[in-house]
Amino acid sequence: MPEHAPLIIDIAGTTLTAVDRQRLAHPLVGGLILFARNWDSRAQLTALCAAVKRVRGDLLIAVDHEGGRVQRFRSDGFTHLPPMRRLGELWMQDAMRAQDAATACGHVLGAELRACGVDLSFTPVLDLDWGPSGVIGDRALHADARVVTLLAKGLMHGLLLAGMAHCGKHFPGHGFVAADSHTDVPRDARPLKAILQDDAAPYGWLASSLRAVMPAHVIYSKVDRRPAGFSRRWLQAILRQRLGFDGAIVSDDLSMAGARQIEGRTVSPFDAVLAALDAGCDLTLLCNQSLGQGVVIDDTIDALARAQLQGRWQPGAVSAQRRMALLPQGDAPDWDALMRRPAYIHALERLP
């Protein structure tokens, strides 16, 4: 039976240090998230991922690699994928071609990452393109929830062709608010009915297909005083019970400004982790905390271990299984073999 290891942490460099290995080996750590600073070349990335798996084979190696401006690896052969809005624009010209292009994007994205040893990309973005949000912007597929759903399903199918799972974000929707949750605490004052009818609709329509969901660090003030990622109402009553989603819930980065305020209180990274787990998250992201000495990571691991001993948090077998379900399915070809695969070559030709 796999253990519930709810922490996904980062590393500072392009290779593992002895301290990195010690942290990744901790039973409460379930994964690693990569950033552009962890990239130098395909050979280096492949070696890094292999080194991580030698520490623990079940560690989930993840990255934000959507296409457009959110693509961590951009050189040494990696395909420059378009921003997802391009698919929405193509839909307005030729819906069937857009569906095919979405599948091609997912296939290329997943296959190239897997060829280097990366397990999961946090994609697709399911936020609606309302206009005000600069942080979402052209990362959104379209303004119509129905179009977003169908294009996302195509993208998800492409990822699955590459043996990769997927993670819809940012539940129930970040596209309506202008504030950036990396630096602020956005507030959305719309009623629940409006949010469910528009922004959250893709999550209901894709509930049986999505492998994971990432909630937004946005306060929907007419629904709950807490940001969605810390809200039992959003995660359990609405996402789990009302919409029927049964996959993994992965918090957004808990070092973001939008995650450091809960009901008017400034909270520590550990408090944010505990609040997210209590609300219903299976996994929690703690990003960019390895820089310097990584004290926040060490303190959070130690504090969560104490909380478990004190009964303030208990690991869950179902959460452990959900994490394991995000690991890739089947063996992946190495880069040279991938370049010769007819299905991959065909997908490249179908990109918008």
N, C-alpha and C positions, 0 to 999 in steps of 0.2 A: 504494500500500500504506500503510495507516494506521500511525502510529508507536505503540509501546508507551509509553503515558503513564500510569504506575501511581499517581500521587498524586492524591487527592481532598482539596482543602483548603477552608478557609472564609474568609469576610470578616467584618469587624467591624460594618459599618453597613448602611444601606438603599440606598446607591448605591456605585458603584465609584470608588475613588480611583485615582490614577495608579500607586501601588504595587500595588494589587489587579490592575490591568490587566497590569502587568509580570509578576507572578507567574503569572497565568492564561495568559499567552502563552508561558510556558516550555514547551518540548517534553516535559518529564517530568511536567507537570501535565495530568491527563486529565479533571478534573471539579471541581465546586463543590458543597458541601453547605450547605444553607440552614437557619437556625434562626429562632426567633421574633423574635430581635433584628433580623433582616433584613426583617421585615414591618412595614408601616405601613398599606397599603391594597392593593386589587387593582391599581389603576393603577400604584402604585409598584412592586409585585412584577413586573408585566408589563414595565414599563420596565427594571427591573433585569435580568430574564432576557434581554431583547432586547439590552441593553448587553453582557452576557456573550457572547452569540452573535456580536456584532460583533467581539469580541476573537478568538474562534475558533469557527467554526460547529460543530466536532465536540466541544466541551466538553460533558460530561454534567452537567446540573443536577439534583441529587438532594435529597431531604428525607426525614426520618422523619415520616411522616404516615399513621398507622395507623387513627385513630379513638380515641375515649375520651380518656384523659389524654395520649396521645402523638399530638397533632395540632397542628402548628406554626401553622397559619393558621385562625383561629376566628371572624373577624368579616368585615364588608363583603360579606356574601352567601355565604360558605363554609358549606356544610352541616355541622352538628355531627353527626359520625358516632358511632355507639355503640361502646363497648368491644367487642372481639371475643368476649368471653365471652357477650355477649347472643345471639350467633348459636348458640353451643353450648347455651344455655338454651332457645332456640327449637327447636333440633333435638330436644330431649327431649319437646317437645309435638307438633311437626309437622316431620318430617325434610325433606319436599319443600319446604315453605314456607321452611325455614331455608336450603336450597340456593339458592332463588330470591332470598332476602334477601341472601345472601353475594354473589351475582353483582351485585345492585343496589348493594351497598356498594362493590364494586370499580369498577363503572362510574362511579358518582358521584364517588368519590375521584379516579380517574384523569382523568375528563373535566374536573373543576374545576381540577385542577392544570395540565393541559395547556392549558386556556384562558388561563392566566396565563404559560405558557412553561416550566413545570417539566417535566422529562423523565421522572423516575423517583422513585417512593417505595419506601423499603426496607420492604416488606411483601410477604407475610404472615408473621406470627409463627407458627412451627410448634412452639414449645415446648409440652409437655404441662402441663396445669394440675394439678400434683401437690399444690399447696397451700402449701409452705414459702416459695416465692420471692415476696417483696414487689415486686421490680423487674419481674417478669413478671406475676404476679397476673392481673387481668382483661384483660390483653393477650392471654392464651392463649384459644384457641377452645374447648378441651374437655380432659378428662383421657384420653380414649380416642384412640389414634393413628389409628384408622380414621375417626372422626368429624372429627378435625383435618384429615386428608388430604382428605376429601370437601368440607368447608367451604372449605378453602384453595383447592381446585381451582375451586370456584364463584367465590371472590374473584378468583383469577387470571384466570378467563374474563372477568369484568367489567372488569378492568384492560385486558385485550387488546381488548375492545370499544371502549375509549377510545383504543386505539393505544399503550398503555403496557406496558412489560415489568414484571417483578416480581423480588423477592429474598426467598427463604425464609430465616428466621433463628430461632434461633441454633444452628447445627449443632455437635454432634449433639443438643443439648438443654440448656437453661438452667433448666428448670422444677423440677428435683429438688433444687437447692441453695438454701439460704436466703441465703447471702452475695450481695451486689450487686457485680458486677464493675466498676462505676464507681468503687467506693471500696475494694475488697478483691480478693483472689485466691481465688475459690471453688474448692472441691475436691469432686469426686464420686468416691466410693470403690467404686462398683458395677463389676462385671466387664463386659467388652466384650459378652458375650452378652446380658446384661440391657439394656444401652443400645441395642444393635442391635434387640432385640426390641420395645422400647417407644419411647423418645425418637427414635431415628434412623429408625424405620420410615417416617415420611412422606417422608423424603428419597429412600428407595429407590422407593417407590410413585410419587413425582412426578418421578423423575430425568429422564424424557423430556419433561416439561412445564416444569420450572423454568428460568428464564433466568439466575438468579444465586442464590448461596448465601452467607450471612454466617456464619462460624464464631464460636463462643462463646469468650470469654476465661475459660474454665473448665479446670482441670486434672482430667483423668480418670485418677486416680493408678494404676489397674491396667492402663491402656492406654499411657500416655506420661507422662513427667515434665514435658512442656511443655504449656501451654494449647493447645487444639485449633487456634487460629489460627496457631500457630507449629510445628505438628506435621506432619511429612511423612507419618507413619503415618495420621493422621486425614484429611488433605486429599488425599493421593495414593493410598495403599494402600486406604483405606476409601471415601472419597467418590468419587474418580475411578474406581478399578479395581473395587472390590467392588460399589458401588452404581451405577456407570455414569453418573455425572453429568458432562456435558461443557460446561456453561455457565461463566459468570464466577464466580470466588470473590473476594468483596470482604471485606477484613478489617473487623472492628468497629473503633471508634475506638481508635487506638493511643496516645491520651493518657490512657486510662482506667487506673486502678490495676491492673486485671487484665492489662493489656498491658505493664506496666513491670517485671515480674518474670519472668525466664526461667531456669529451673533454679537458683533461689536468688539470681540476680544481678539487681541493678537496672540497667536498660538505658536508654539515651537514646532519644528518639523516632526518630532515624535508625536506631539499632541494631534497634529494633522493626520499622521499615519493611523493613529488609534481611532480618531473620529471617522476616517474613511472606512476602515475595517468594520467599525460598529454600525455604520450606515448601510453596509452591504457590499463594499468592494471586496473582490477576491485578491487583487494585486494592487500594490501602491508604487507609484513612480517617485523616486527621489533623485532628481537630476542635478548635475553640476556641483555636487557636494564633495567630489573627490579632489577638487582643485585645492592647492595648499596642502594641508595635512589630512584632510578628510575627516576632521573631528566630528562633524555632524553625522556622517555615516556611522562611525563607530558608536557615538552616543545613542543614536536611534536604534541600532542593533541591540546594544546593551539594555536600553530602556524597554524595548519590546520583549526581550527575554525575561526581564524582571516582571513585566506586566503579565506574562504568561504564568510565571510561578505564583504571582499574587492573585491569579484568577480574574484579572481585569480584561484579559483577552484570551480566547481559546481558539486554537487552530481548528479548521474544519476539513473533513475528508472530501466533501464535495468541492470546496474551493481548490484543494490540491488536484483533484481530477480535472477541474476546468483549466488549470494552468498546464497540465500535461497535454490536454487536448489542443493547445496552441502550438505544440512542437510540430515540425514538418512531418508530412506523410511520405514515405518512400525515400530511396536514395536519390541524390541530385548528381547530375554530371558535373565534372570539373569545367572550367571556363573553355578550354580548347574543345572539349567534346560538345559543350553547349553550342558553340559557334557553328558546328556542323549539323545540328539537329534541324530537320526540316520544319518541325512545328514552331521552333523559335524563329527561324528565318522567315517563315510565313507571317508570324506575329509582327516582326519588325516591318515587313512590307505593308501591314495594315494600320500602322500608327498614323494618327492625324498629322 
